Amino acid sequence: MNKKELNLFVDKWLSAWTGNKPQSLIAFYTDDVFYLDPSNQDGIKGKENLEAYFTKLLSRNANWKWRVVEIFPTEKGFVLKWEAIIPVLDKAFLIYGVDIVEMKGDKISRDEIYFDRYNWQTEVDLNKKKK
């Protein structure tokens, strides 16, 4: 992908993370995808397993918003520095993180996500206890 194509791809991909549309999001991934995030430190293998995870995750976070900070092309894909605004009841958390992405053609075959989720997760846990 050239720079313009990469920017367009990332914009569409990040847009699919908002609005509880797991089918739109999973379309960006290969069948044999490997996905890792702070909640899944052993990773998730395969599109079917990842779709099940995305269905739960997006249903709980339908209103979060994602924005590109910087994109660093690599030999196998790109590294994305992003910011997310994640609402939890009457608060919103601004979180920065990175995705290390490998591509096969125009699909994501590996996506490793790194960010500090402490403040956000603490608020989520407190709200669970209040219920």
TORMI-684307 format. One line per 2 residues: number of its first residue (from 1); their letters; for each residue x, y, z of N, C-alpha, C, O, CB. Coordinates in nm, 4 decimals, decimal comma. Atoms other than C-alpha are relative to their C-alpha. Glycine has a CB too. Layout:
NUM) A) X Y Z X Y Z X Y Z X Y Z X Y Z | ...
This chain:
1) MN) 0,0841 -0,1180 0,0000 0,0000 0,0000 0,0000 0,0882 0,1237 0,0000 0,1878 0,1306 0,0719 -0,0955 0,0002 0,1213 | -0,0702 -0,1269 -0,0078 0,1210 0,3468 -0,0726 -0,0564 0,0800 0,1180 -0,1521 0,0372 0,1825 -0,0131 0,0796 -0,1339
3) KK) 0,0370 -0,0783 -0,1184 0,0868 0,6201 0,1911 -0,1478 0,0415 -0,0033 -0,2169 0,0335 0,0983 0,0890 0,1247 0,0104 | 0,1394 -0,0432 0,0120 -0,2477 0,7485 0,0607 -0,0954 -0,1175 0,0243 -0,1953 -0,1027 0,0947 -0,0255 0,0616 -0,1395
5) EL) 0,0833 0,1185 -0,0194 -0,3957 0,3960 0,0465 0,0018 -0,0450 0,1459 -0,1010 -0,0853 0,2002 0,0473 -0,1141 -0,0910 | -0,0126 0,0390 -0,1401 -0,2653 0,3190 0,3951 -0,0831 0,0922 0,0892 -0,1541 0,0451 0,1780 0,1477 0,0025 0,0435
7) NL) 0,0787 -0,0951 -0,0790 -0,4187 0,6363 0,5402 -0,1496 -0,0260 -0,0155 -0,2239 -0,0213 0,0826 0,0328 0,1442 -0,0416 | 0,1409 0,0288 0,0254 -0,7532 0,5545 0,3782 -0,0422 -0,1295 0,0691 -0,1487 -0,1354 0,1304 -0,0264 -0,0093 -0,1509
9) FV) 0,0276 0,1276 -0,0654 -0,7395 0,1935 0,5029 -0,0152 0,0194 0,1503 -0,1120 -0,0282 0,2095 0,1118 -0,1013 -0,0297 | 0,0020 -0,0195 -0,1458 -0,6623 0,3018 0,8605 -0,1223 0,0820 0,0403 -0,1853 0,0509 0,1414 0,1301 0,0702 0,0481
11) DK) 0,1189 -0,0798 -0,0327 -0,9385 0,5658 0,8587 -0,1264 -0,0857 -0,0017 -0,2099 -0,0752 0,0881 -0,0147 0,1169 -0,0986 | 0,1180 0,0877 0,0094 -1,1969 0,3083 0,7463 0,0000 -0,1035 0,1130 -0,1037 -0,1314 0,1732 -0,0036 -0,0715 -0,1374
13) WL) -0,0133 0,1006 -0,1051 -1,0669 0,0485 0,9915 -0,0350 0,0587 0,1366 -0,1122 -0,0016 0,2112 0,1425 -0,0568 0,0019 | 0,0301 -0,0611 -0,1297 -1,0765 0,2849 1,2920 -0,1475 0,0360 0,0103 -0,2068 0,0233 0,1173 0,0861 0,1248 0,0219
15) SA) 0,1422 -0,0334 0,0015 -1,4253 0,3985 1,1922 -0,0854 -0,1225 0,0352 -0,1888 -0,1092 0,1007 -0,0404 0,0554 -0,1380 | 0,0747 0,1226 -0,0275 -1,5429 0,0359 1,2120 0,0039 -0,0396 0,1474 -0,0765 -0,1222 0,1907 0,0545 -0,1129 -0,0840
17) WT) -0,0069 0,0299 -0,1437 -1,4405 0,0234 1,5806 -0,1109 0,0715 0,0774 -0,1377 0,0350 0,1919 0,1372 0,0404 0,0563 | 0,1029 -0,0782 -0,0681 -1,7192 0,2733 1,6676 -0,1378 -0,0397 -0,0516 -0,1561 -0,0606 -0,1715 0,0239 0,1515 -0,0200
19) GN) 0,1376 0,0190 0,0409 -2,0916 0,2044 1,6662 -0,0528 -0,1417 0,0072 -0,1597 -0,1693 -0,0472 -0,0151 0,0476 -0,1349 | 0,0471 0,1371 -0,0188 -2,1202 -0,1656 1,7576 -0,0309 -0,0685 -0,1330 -0,1429 -0,1141 -0,1560 -0,1237 -0,0010 0,0885
21) KP) 0,0138 0,0649 0,1301 -2,0639 -0,3055 1,4074 0,1068 -0,1085 -0,0157 0,1978 -0,0936 -0,0973 0,0108 0,1040 -0,1145 | -0,1066 0,1016 0,0046 -1,8602 -0,6252 1,4644 0,0195 -0,0609 -0,1390 0,1320 -0,0951 -0,1753 -0,0306 -0,1106 0,0988
23) QS) -0,0139 0,0575 0,1340 -1,9343 -0,7580 1,1129 0,0809 0,0920 -0,0910 0,1576 0,0447 -0,1748 -0,1383 -0,0267 -0,0614 | -0,0805 -0,0953 0,0790 -1,7897 -0,4411 0,9588 0,1460 -0,0068 0,0408 0,2350 -0,0034 -0,0442 -0,0529 0,1442 0,0172
25) LI) -0,1373 0,0032 -0,0498 -1,4816 -0,4606 1,1793 0,0717 -0,1290 -0,0396 0,1866 -0,1245 -0,0835 0,0012 0,0156 0,1516 | -0,0663 0,1276 0,0270 -1,4091 -0,8307 1,1274 0,0356 -0,0139 -0,1479 0,1242 -0,0920 -0,1825 -0,0893 -0,1165 0,0436
27) AF) -0,0284 0,0060 0,1446 -1,4113 -0,7775 0,7490 0,1415 0,0482 -0,0332 0,1912 0,0212 -0,1425 -0,1020 0,0844 -0,0771 | -0,1358 -0,0499 0,0228 -1,0696 -0,6099 0,7839 0,1072 -0,1059 0,0289 0,2251 -0,0815 0,0036 0,0250 0,1229 0,0864
29) YT) -0,0947 0,0999 -0,0480 -0,9063 -0,9327 0,9134 0,0003 -0,1264 -0,0862 -0,1009 -0,1623 -0,1464 -0,0319 -0,0360 0,1436 | -0,0122 0,1273 0,0720 -0,7776 -1,2535 0,7503 -0,0644 -0,1116 0,0814 -0,0890 -0,0960 0,2010 0,1490 -0,0332 -0,0292
31) DD) 0,0579 0,1160 -0,0691 -0,9269 -1,5930 0,8357 0,0932 -0,0543 0,1076 0,0466 -0,1046 0,2098 -0,0323 -0,1104 -0,1003 | -0,0980 0,0548 -0,0948 -0,6045 -1,6924 1,0165 0,0627 0,1070 0,0892 0,1763 0,0916 0,1342 0,1093 -0,0728 -0,0755
33) VF) -0,0506 -0,1138 -0,0766 -0,5635 -1,3651 1,2074 0,0477 -0,0421 0,1396 -0,0049 -0,1352 0,2005 -0,1084 0,1073 0,0120 | -0,0415 0,0068 -0,1398 -0,3727 -1,3415 1,5346 -0,0216 0,1386 0,0580 0,0240 0,2380 0,0015 0,1505 -0,0473 0,0153
35) YL) 0,0361 -0,1274 -0,0624 -0,5010 -1,0686 1,7692 0,0383 -0,0059 0,1474 0,0109 -0,1049 0,2154 -0,1529 0,0306 -0,0171 | -0,0419 -0,0065 -0,1396 -0,3577 -0,9622 2,1051 -0,0324 0,1387 0,0516 -0,0050 0,2381 -0,0156 0,1521 -0,0323 0,0163
37) DP) 0,0212 -0,1281 -0,0669 -0,4693 -0,6877 2,3419 0,0189 -0,0203 0,1502 0,0387 -0,1336 0,1939 -0,1424 0,0577 -0,0316 | -0,0241 0,0164 -0,1436 -0,4318 -0,6174 2,7162 -0,0958 -0,0967 0,0696 -0,0617 -0,1511 0,1746 -0,0088 0,1329 0,0666
39) SN) 0,0949 0,0948 -0,0591 -0,7407 -0,8312 2,7891 0,0237 -0,1432 -0,0453 -0,0283 -0,2372 0,0147 -0,1411 0,0405 -0,0343 | -0,0256 0,1324 0,0585 -0,6134 -1,1233 2,5802 0,1490 -0,0172 -0,0232 0,1955 -0,0186 -0,1372 -0,0781 -0,0185 -0,1331
41) QD) -0,1453 0,0014 0,0102 -0,2451 -1,1548 2,6549 0,0553 -0,1258 -0,0643 0,1708 -0,1271 -0,1070 0,0595 0,0160 0,1351 | -0,0421 0,1203 0,0728 -0,2266 -1,5059 2,5098 -0,0427 0,0079 -0,1463 -0,0012 -0,0740 -0,2283 -0,0589 -0,1267 0,0656
43) GI) 0,0428 -0,0215 0,1370 -0,3937 -1,3793 2,1951 -0,1238 -0,0789 -0,0372 -0,1628 -0,1737 0,0311 0,1104 -0,0348 -0,0930 | 0,1164 0,0662 0,0583 -0,6940 -1,4835 1,9910 0,0404 -0,0407 -0,1408 0,0944 0,0399 -0,2165 -0,1284 0,0936 -0,0003
45) KG) -0,0381 0,0504 0,1319 -0,6418 -1,6994 1,6836 -0,1251 -0,0306 -0,0809 -0,2165 -0,0977 -0,0330 0,0891 -0,1262 0,0124 | 0,1079 0,0315 0,0921 -0,8779 -1,7120 1,3886 -0,1113 0,1026 -0,0005 -0,1474 0,1600 0,1022 -0,0561 -0,1328 0,0328
47) KE) 0,1031 -0,1007 0,0218 -1,1456 -1,4878 1,2468 -0,1281 -0,0294 0,0783 -0,1906 0,0623 0,1316 -0,0314 0,0097 -0,1475 | 0,1230 0,0357 -0,0706 -1,4357 -1,6791 1,4027 0,0102 0,0341 0,1488 -0,0832 0,0904 0,2060 -0,0304 -0,1495 -0,0180
49) NL) -0,0206 -0,0321 -0,1417 -1,2929 -1,6464 1,7556 0,0082 0,1504 0,0220 -0,0435 0,2028 0,1207 0,1274 -0,0673 0,0521 | -0,0134 -0,1449 -0,0127 -1,2062 -1,2827 1,6979 -0,1357 0,0683 -0,0157 -0,1649 0,1649 0,0549 0,0993 0,0542 -0,1042
51) EA) 0,1328 -0,0594 0,0163 -1,5566 -1,2037 1,5751 -0,0832 -0,0145 0,1272 -0,1550 0,0783 0,1645 -0,0731 -0,0648 -0,1181 | 0,0723 0,0196 -0,1264 -1,7035 -1,3515 1,8950 0,0476 0,1020 0,1044 -0,0333 0,1596 0,1771 0,0203 -0,1454 0,0529
53) YF) -0,0552 -0,0985 -0,0938 -1,4701 -1,1296 2,0998 -0,0454 0,1412 -0,0364 -0,0886 0,2168 0,0506 0,1540 -0,0073 0,0015 | 0,0426 -0,1336 0,0442 -1,5485 -0,8190 1,8909 -0,1482 0,0234 0,0288 -0,1870 0,1343 0,0657 0,0276 0,0180 -0,1502
55) TK) 0,1440 -0,0147 -0,0253 -1,9227 -0,8821 1,9289 -0,0243 0,0421 0,1440 -0,1041 0,1325 0,1691 -0,0748 -0,1317 -0,0304 | 0,0127 -0,0384 -0,1414 -1,8920 -0,8659 2,3099 0,0605 0,1384 0,0260 -0,0023 0,2246 0,0875 0,0684 -0,1048 0,0901
57) LL) -0,0733 -0,1238 -0,0267 -1,6361 -0,5846 2,3148 -0,0734 0,1223 -0,0545 -0,0893 0,2216 0,0165 0,1398 -0,0076 -0,0606 | 0,0653 -0,1163 0,0608 -1,8189 -0,3522 2,0765 -0,1378 0,0254 0,0601 -0,1809 0,1404 0,0681 -0,0122 -0,0193 -0,1507
59) SR) 0,1316 -0,0214 -0,0622 -2,1575 -0,4094 2,2405 0,0137 0,0761 0,1318 -0,0770 0,1491 0,1718 -0,0710 -0,1350 0,0241 | -0,0250 -0,0692 -0,1272 -2,0064 -0,2813 2,5655 0,0598 0,1391 -0,0192 0,0604 0,2200 0,0736 0,0926 -0,0830 0,0866
61) NA) -0,0717 -0,1268 0,0254 -1,8248 0,0124 2,4014 -0,0437 0,0632 -0,1315 0,0400 0,1055 -0,2112 0,1522 -0,0237 -0,0019 | 0,0524 -0,0473 0,1289 -2,0502 0,1293 2,1185 0,0329 0,1465 -0,0279 0,0358 0,1878 -0,1439 -0,1498 -0,0191 -0,0043
63) NW) -0,0184 -0,1448 0,0198 -1,9744 0,4988 2,1742 0,1432 0,0483 0,0118 0,1681 0,1689 0,0140 -0,0825 0,0740 0,0980 | -0,1377 -0,0475 -0,0033 -1,5991 0,5021 2,1969 0,0373 0,0541 -0,1370 -0,0222 0,0170 -0,2382 0,0970 -0,1129 0,0429
65) KW) -0,0432 -0,0645 0,1236 -1,4196 0,7085 1,9343 0,1514 -0,0118 -0,0118 0,2241 0,0010 0,0867 -0,0443 0,1492 -0,0040 | -0,1416 0,0240 0,0265 -1,0801 0,6477 1,7728 0,0517 0,1022 -0,0993 -0,0191 0,1427 -0,1915 0,0229 -0,1427 -0,0528
67) RV) -0,0626 -0,0966 0,0910 -0,8407 0,8878 1,6027 0,1453 -0,0371 -0,0226 0,2157 -0,0780 0,0698 -0,0106 0,1437 0,0557 | -0,1404 0,0226 0,0354 -0,5119 0,8429 1,4221 0,0850 0,1130 0,0564 0,0519 0,2304 0,0400 0,0180 -0,0104 -0,1542
69) VE) -0,1008 -0,0986 -0,0405 -0,2180 1,0193 1,5845 0,1140 -0,0039 -0,1014 0,1535 0,0997 -0,1549 0,0530 -0,0283 0,1456 | -0,1072 0,0166 0,0994 0,0565 0,8778 1,3569 -0,0030 -0,1416 -0,0552 -0,0420 -0,2359 0,0137 0,1393 0,0309 0,0620
71) IF) -0,0134 0,1311 0,0637 0,1083 0,5919 1,1140 0,1451 -0,0155 -0,0440 0,2017 0,0728 -0,1085 -0,0987 -0,0157 -0,1220 | -0,1373 0,0311 0,0379 0,4495 0,4323 1,0679 -0,0008 -0,1260 -0,0863 -0,0149 -0,2362 -0,0334 0,0907 -0,0187 0,1259
73) PT) -0,0031 0,1184 0,0866 0,4666 0,2020 0,7638 0,1192 -0,0894 0,0355 0,2264 -0,0405 0,0709 0,0069 0,0418 -0,1490 | -0,1058 0,0979 -0,0224 0,6711 -0,1167 0,8117 0,0044 -0,0942 -0,1201 -0,0800 -0,0869 -0,2095 -0,0230 -0,0792 0,1334
75) EK) -0,0142 0,0948 0,1106 0,7869 -0,3920 0,5805 -0,1233 -0,0902 -0,0140 -0,1649 -0,1216 -0,1255 0,1252 -0,0856 0,0204 | 0,1132 0,0939 0,0038 0,4920 -0,6177 0,6763 -0,1359 0,0670 0,0206 -0,2391 0,0012 0,0077 0,0190 -0,1061 0,1053
77) GF) 0,1267 -0,0675 -0,0272 0,2276 -0,3543 0,7556 0,0213 0,1411 0,0501 0,0675 0,2280 -0,0239 -0,0807 -0,0783 0,1008 | -0,0162 -0,1344 -0,0558 0,2311 -0,0558 0,9888 -0,0123 -0,0052 0,1513 -0,0626 -0,1019 0,2085 -0,1044 0,0975 -0,0593
79) VL) 0,0239 -0,0240 -0,1416 0,2421 0,0695 1,3449 -0,0875 0,1242 0,0067 -0,0579 0,2269 -0,0545 0,1353 0,0177 0,0819 | 0,0946 -0,1104 -0,0146 -0,0467 0,2926 1,4406 0,0034 0,0522 0,1428 -0,0192 -0,0228 0,2377 -0,1432 -0,0446 -0,0380
81) KW) 0,0159 -0,0664 -0,1289 -0,0311 0,5392 1,7269 -0,1373 0,0652 -0,0043 -0,1678 0,1396 -0,0975 0,1159 0,1061 0,0285 | 0,1376 -0,0478 0,0009 -0,3889 0,6249 1,8218 -0,0377 0,0613 0,1342 0,0312 0,0457 0,2350 -0,0955 -0,1137 -0,0343
83) EA) 0,0627 -0,0438 -0,1237 -0,6030 0,8013 2,0759 -0,1455 -0,0434 -0,0059 -0,2073 -0,0459 -0,1123 0,0133 0,1553 0,0206 | 0,1400 0,0412 -0,0097 -0,9411 0,6831 2,1952 -0,0652 0,0766 0,1136 -0,0048 0,1004 0,2182 -0,0128 -0,1537 0,0222
85) II) 0,0825 -0,0566 -0,1057 -1,2128 0,8539 2,3915 -0,1015 -0,1078 0,0347 -0,1839 -0,1470 -0,0480 -0,0697 0,1362 -0,0441 | 0,0822 0,1119 -0,0427 -1,3888 0,5869 2,5936 -0,0915 0,0461 0,1127 -0,0452 0,0724 0,2237 0,0878 -0,1196 0,0451
87) PV) 0,0940 -0,0405 -0,1049 -1,7059 0,6835 2,7828 -0,0312 -0,1139 0,0966 -0,0475 -0,2292 0,0568 -0,1289 0,0506 -0,0624 | 0,0478 0,0914 -0,1036 -1,7926 0,5138 3,1100 -0,0965 0,0821 0,0849 -0,0550 0,1661 0,1648 0,1198 -0,0616 0,0872
89) LD) 0,1079 -0,0764 -0,0627 -2,1251 0,6470 3,2392 0,0202 0,1494 -0,0233 0,0135 0,1952 -0,1374 -0,0072 -0,0301 0,1512 | -0,0103 -0,1456 0,0157 -2,0698 1,0197 3,3077 0,1438 0,0491 -0,0202 0,1681 0,1698 -0,0203 -0,0592 0,0680 0,1211
91) KA) -0,1401 -0,0371 0,0217 -1,6914 1,0143 3,2488 0,0445 -0,0449 -0,1381 -0,0151 -0,1343 -0,1982 0,0911 -0,0617 0,1086 | -0,0616 0,0436 0,1252 -1,4806 0,9884 2,9365 0,1505 -0,0046 0,0222 0,2087 0,0881 0,0784 -0,0373 0,0954 -0,1196
93) FL) -0,1433 0,0188 -0,0181 -1,1246 0,8569 2,9324 0,0699 0,0180 -0,1336 0,0291 -0,0390 -0,2348 0,0308 -0,1394 0,0598 | -0,0853 -0,0172 0,1173 -0,8650 0,9711 2,6824 0,1185 -0,0945 0,0175 0,1953 -0,0833 0,1130 0,0471 0,1504 -0,0172
95) IY) -0,1035 0,1019 -0,0091 -0,6299 0,6816 2,6151 0,0816 0,0023 -0,1284 0,0270 0,0141 -0,2381 -0,0615 -0,1408 0,0246 | -0,0904 0,0114 0,1152 -0,3268 0,6612 2,3867 0,0553 -0,1414 -0,0038 0,0788 -0,2034 0,0999 0,1160 0,1050 0,0074
97) GV) -0,0555 0,1333 0,0147 -0,1958 0,3369 2,2476 0,0580 -0,0206 -0,1378 0,0590 0,0699 -0,2213 -0,1050 -0,1042 0,0278 | -0,0558 0,0359 0,1313 -0,0336 0,1593 1,9563 -0,0509 -0,1377 -0,0411 -0,0743 -0,2257 0,0417 0,1559 0,0018 0,0030
99) DI) 0,0251 0,1293 0,0622 -0,1254 -0,1224 1,7232 0,1204 -0,0324 -0,0865 0,1673 0,0518 -0,1631 -0,1329 0,0003 -0,0841 | -0,1015 0,0518 0,0915 0,1458 -0,3276 1,5576 -0,0748 -0,0932 -0,0941 -0,1261 -0,1969 -0,0519 0,1194 -0,0744 0,0766
101) VE) 0,0863 0,0688 0,0958 -0,0212 -0,4527 1,2408 0,0829 -0,0608 -0,1121 0,1696 0,0047 -0,1701 -0,1049 0,0965 -0,0576 | -0,0564 0,0660 0,1175 0,0897 -0,7069 0,9816 -0,1152 -0,0274 -0,0960 -0,2267 -0,0588 -0,0544 0,0762 -0,1330 0,0385
103) MK) 0,1020 0,0141 0,1038 -0,0984 -0,7361 0,6533 0,0326 -0,1185 -0,0914 0,1489 -0,1527 -0,1128 -0,0116 0,1302 -0,0825 | -0,0086 0,0930 0,1122 -0,1627 -1,0085 0,3967 -0,0923 0,0587 -0,1057 -0,2145 0,0535 -0,0921 -0,0410 -0,1502 0,0406
105) GD) 0,0813 -0,0705 0,0983 -0,2781 -0,8240 0,0883 -0,0634 0,1216 0,0638 0,0057 0,2064 0,1203 -0,1078 -0,0924 -0,0588 | 0,0700 -0,1157 -0,0571 -0,5433 -0,5781 0,2001 -0,0730 -0,0348 0,1297 -0,1672 0,0344 0,1685 -0,0994 0,0558 -0,1012
107) KI) 0,0625 0,0428 -0,1260 -0,6354 -0,7634 0,5234 0,1047 -0,0062 0,1112 0,2234 -0,0261 0,0855 -0,0688 -0,1384 -0,0170 | -0,0865 0,0080 -0,1178 -0,4897 -0,7603 0,8746 0,0156 -0,1465 0,0401 -0,0830 -0,2161 0,0643 -0,0580 0,0842 0,1183
109) SR) -0,0266 0,1377 -0,0405 -0,3223 -1,0903 0,9620 0,0508 -0,0091 0,1444 0,0442 -0,1153 0,2063 0,1014 -0,0628 -0,0944 | -0,0494 -0,0047 -0,1385 -0,1721 -0,9848 1,2971 -0,0247 0,1412 0,0526 0,0070 0,2403 -0,0133 0,1539 -0,0386 0,0090
111) DE) 0,0300 -0,1296 -0,0612 -0,2838 -0,7073 1,5302 0,0308 -0,0110 0,1484 -0,0405 -0,0780 0,2232 -0,1497 0,0425 -0,0242 | -0,0386 -0,0027 -0,1411 -0,1079 -0,6494 1,8611 -0,0222 0,1406 0,0523 0,0332 0,2370 -0,0004 0,1487 -0,0445 0,0199
113) IY) 0,0421 -0,1296 -0,0526 -0,2535 -0,3681 2,0698 0,0583 0,0186 0,1399 0,0489 -0,0695 0,2253 -0,1554 0,0115 0,0028 | -0,0620 -0,0295 -0,1290 -0,0736 -0,2045 2,3595 -0,0463 0,1368 0,0492 -0,0353 0,2368 -0,0216 0,1546 -0,0045 -0,0106
115) FD) 0,0366 -0,1258 -0,0656 -0,2085 0,0604 2,5972 -0,0175 -0,0263 0,1482 -0,0343 -0,1406 0,1907 -0,1300 0,0607 -0,0612 | 0,0200 0,0096 -0,1439 -0,2418 0,1313 2,9679 -0,1490 0,0170 0,0266 -0,2039 0,1247 0,0037 0,0849 0,1072 0,0778
117) RY) 0,1445 -0,0053 -0,0219 -0,6001 0,0502 3,0637 -0,0375 0,0157 0,1471 -0,1540 -0,0016 0,1831 -0,0644 -0,1247 -0,0550 | 0,0240 -0,0012 -0,1439 -0,5660 0,0992 3,4390 -0,1163 0,0919 0,0403 -0,2112 0,0458 0,1038 0,1260 0,0428 0,0719
119) NW) 0,1039 -0,0947 -0,0435 -0,7804 0,4143 3,4872 -0,1373 -0,0386 -0,0548 -0,2369 -0,0350 0,0175 0,0357 0,1427 -0,0449 | 0,1262 0,0401 0,0627 -1,0484 0,2990 3,2428 -0,0560 -0,1248 0,0669 -0,1737 -0,1275 0,1026 0,0197 -0,0250 -0,1505
121) QT) 0,0462 0,1248 -0,0585 -1,0687 -0,0537 3,3859 -0,0417 0,0179 0,1451 -0,1372 -0,0455 0,1902 0,1080 -0,1053 -0,0101 | 0,0366 -0,0278 -0,1387 -1,0765 0,0778 3,7437 -0,1401 0,0592 0,0061 -0,2202 0,0204 0,0912 0,1018 0,0957 0,0655
123) EV) 0,1332 -0,0622 0,0034 -1,3799 0,2919 3,6578 -0,1074 -0,1029 -0,0378 -0,2152 -0,1047 0,0216 -0,0017 0,1183 -0,1003 | 0,0945 0,1049 0,0393 -1,5531 0,0005 3,4840 -0,0278 -0,0929 0,1186 -0,1430 -0,1258 0,1468 0,0551 -0,0811 -0,1206
125) DL) 0,0160 0,0896 -0,1150 -1,4913 -0,2234 3,7861 -0,0796 0,0641 0,1122 -0,1617 -0,0021 0,1757 0,1354 -0,0427 0,0522 | 0,0754 -0,0705 -0,1041 -1,6225 0,0414 4,0279 -0,1489 0,0045 -0,0347 -0,2341 -0,0118 0,0527 0,0546 0,1431 0,0187
127) NK) 0,1405 -0,0076 0,0412 -1,9422 0,0754 3,8258 -0,0682 -0,1364 0,0081 -0,1884 -0,1433 0,0335 -0,0106 0,0549 -0,1425 | 0,0563 0,1355 -0,0148 -1,9922 -0,3046 3,8278 -0,0386 -0,0245 0,1467 -0,1419 -0,0852 0,1751 0,1026 -0,1085 -0,0483
129) KK) 0,0256 0,0208 -0,1431 -1,9726 -0,3023 4,2095 -0,1237 0,0779 0,0461 -0,1933 0,0354 0,1383 0,1229 0,0424 0,0829 | 0,1145 -0,0832 -0,0377 -2,2377 -0,0273 4,2289 -0,1326 -0,0625 -0,0405 -0,2365 -0,0298 0,0169 0,0127 0,1371 -0,0627
131) K) 0,1239 0,0603 0,0508 -2,4919 -0,2388 4,0403 -0,0550 -0,1060 0,0902 -0,1587 -0,1650 0,0600 0,0223 -0,0583 -0,1347
